[in-house]
């Protein structure tokens, strides 16, 4: 059974950095596009960044230039390096694995940015 486990969340000051990790198991990691999404309290879940099997990367406008997504096939892990964080980045961050119409989600990791 596919499972995604996020880690690395926590409390960080505005302007600081944080690195999130998402370890996958129970799926052929190299076949899946991986992505990060986030959901702030009372808001919908929004796209943050993605990296497909060929290495193509996309970012939302709100994080472009500050966040970096990467993947390590040997560790079956996708990362989100968050730099120059802002209070608006406060949210629960979710990892997603996608192939065609199939999606798997992690349970999320909370990031809180203090001003």
Phi, psi and omega in degrees: 000132181293141179215138176237131181234115179271153176205167176104353179289170179160196180262130180220147178281152176305133183092350182275188183230157179205146175238123176264147177233151176221112180261130182257147174213157177075015176212161179278094190306319185294345182267353188252136165286139182243144182213162174242137176229163178216153180222116176275157181305129178078006182237168179282162176285128184242150176291140176244304184199156177213157175219125184268184186292337179270359179093003178291133185242142175225149178228153169286155180299329185290340182242353183302131181090348180243325182252150177226126177259144177208164180222148178235107183295324181295326181262357182052047186226140173245143184241156171226106176274121184248115179243159178050048184292154181235159176305328178293347177278354178298123183182169166271128183258129183244143175261142177227139172249131186227135169216121185053240183261007182263129178233139171238141182236147169275179182271351175096157175224135187273131174243125178238123181252120180267145182271000000 
